[in-house]
Amino acid sequence: MNQNLPQELDRESLNQLSKEQLVEMIIEQNKVIRELQKIIYELHLELERLKVSRDG
């Protein structure tokens, strides 16, 4: 499960990156965050659906 985790970032390694590299990293992180938010929302909907079917 941990195989897909991104590498750890520290201040020293980030300071060595160019502005363009940092911007690209932020854009990619934003894509991942949006996808994770979508997954969380879908899981929340599924959880609510399961609660209703269990209680109904």
Contacts in CASP RR format, 6 or more apart in sequence:
PFRMAT RR
TARGET T0000
AUTHOR 0000-0000-0000
METHOD contacts of the structure
MODEL  1
MNQNLPQELDRESLNQLSKEQLVEMIIEQNKVIRELQKIIYELHLELERL
KVSRDG
14 22 0 8 1.000
17 25 0 8 1.000
END
